[in-house]
Amino acid sequence: MRRPDWVPAGTDLDKPNAARVYDYYLGGSHNFEVDREMARKAMALWPDLPMIMRSNRAFLRRAVQFVAESGISRFLDIGSGIPTFGAVHEVARAIRPGSEVVYVDRDPVAVAHSRLLLEHDLLSHVVQADLREPEDILSRPEVRELLAPGEPVAVLLVAVLHFVTDAEDPWRSVSVLRDALPSGSALVLSHASLEGRPDQAEDHQALYRMTPTPLTMRTHDQIASLFEGFELVDPGVVYLPQWHPENPAAVGEHPERMTGMAGVGLRP
């Protein structure tokens, strides 16, 4: 396969990547055949997956709108993937022009393409770093500058913590980030849940064990515990379609089919 010019040297294009698979589910073009093949295998086991990913993206949009309307104009998006149509900076600036965004991802392909897409955007920055090393994220100049004025910041951990195993302690990562945030800051979080479709959870986790980013699905209580130190916004931690739906009819009779759970918390 011909390597695109924007793909960093040394990137292994023979293994699927979660960020690029997610891009494929959303109908994007920033993915390769190895990613599409894994996505097709996953959809054979779980036909609702594209709908779940779109539901997660819709939650991200609603949550960013919510925190922007509450007055926040600084965003730290960790595990951001590739900021294509409907990305955080677009949604936030539609409400609060001049909003600043720092995108963080560990995947060199996602980072390289994000930098290409945002090269003329002076208020958006892209950092290659790993959520498992939150101190490193906080030490980056772009992040220090985002936090420097002491104004509230929204930290977005959307569909990323389920790629951090229990042994890697996602709770610690969140607590380190939380302690660096000013009062009035927000945590926006979504996470794959064991409770929505427990009959399919093990098959899906087994599939992701074939990638560099294995999947750890968690219970409602485990996901809610990630908000320690934040005050949850009503309705708390719920299935993706249930969080501040724009149209109550869109929630449907079976929101658990979306499997992901989500919530927003505010730092006192």
Residue, then its C-alpha position, 0 to 999 in steps of 0.5 A: m500500500r502506498r503510504p500517504d504523504w501525511v503519515p509519519a515515517g515508522t507508522d505501522l499501517d498493518k495494524p488497525n487503529a482505534a482513532r482511524v476505525y472511529d473515523y470510518y464509522l463516522g463516514g470519514s476518509h482518514n482510515f486505511e483498509v486494515d481499519r475498515e476490515m476491523a470495522r467490518k468484523a466488528m459490525a458483523l458481531w455488532p451491527d449497531l456500531p456505526m449508530i453507536m459511534r454517531s450517538n457518541r459524536a452527537f453527545l460530544r456536540r451537545a455537551v460542548q454546546f452545554v459547557a460553551e453556553s455555561g461560559i467556558s471557552r477553553f477546551l482540552d480534548i484528550g483522545s481526540g482522534i481526527p477533528t473532522f466535521g463537527a469537531v470541538h472547535e467548530v461547535a464551541r465557536a458557533i456559540r463562543p467565538g474565539s474559543e481555544v482548543v488543545y487536541v491531544d492524541r497518542d496516535p501519530v497518524a491522528v496527530a499528523h493529520s490533525r495538524l494538517l487540518l488545523e495548520h491555519d487555525l491559530l486558536s487550535h493546537v495539537v499535542q501528541a501525548d498519552l492519557r496514561e501520563p497525565e503529568d506529561i499532558l499538563s507539562r506541554p506548553e500548549v496545555r500550560e498556556l490553556l490553563a494559565p489564565g485560571e479560567p474554567v476549562a472543559v476537559l473532554l474524555v469522550a470514548v477514550l477511557h475504555f482504552v485504559t485498562d484497570a491496571e493502567d488506572p484511569w481513575r488516577s489519570v482523571s484525578v491528576l487532570r481534575d486537580a489541575l483545573p480551576s473552579g468552574s471547569a467541566l469534565v465531559l466523559s463518555h465510556a463503553s458500558l458493560e450493561g447495555r448489551p452484556d451478551q455482546a460485550e465479551d466478543h467486542q472486547a476480544l476483537y479489540r484485543m487484536t489491536p494496540t488499543p484493547l477495550t475495557m468496558r465498565t459498569h455504570d458505577q465504575i463510570a460514575s466513579l470517574f467523576e469523583g471531585f466533580e458535581l454531576v449535571d442532571p441527569g447524571v451518568v446515563y446512556l448516550p441518547q439520554w443526556h440532554p436530548e435535543n428531541p426526546a423522541a430521539v432517545g427511543e424505547h431502547p437507549e441501552r442499545m447505544t451501550g455507551m454511557a455519558g455525563v458532564g461534571l462541574r468542578p466546585 
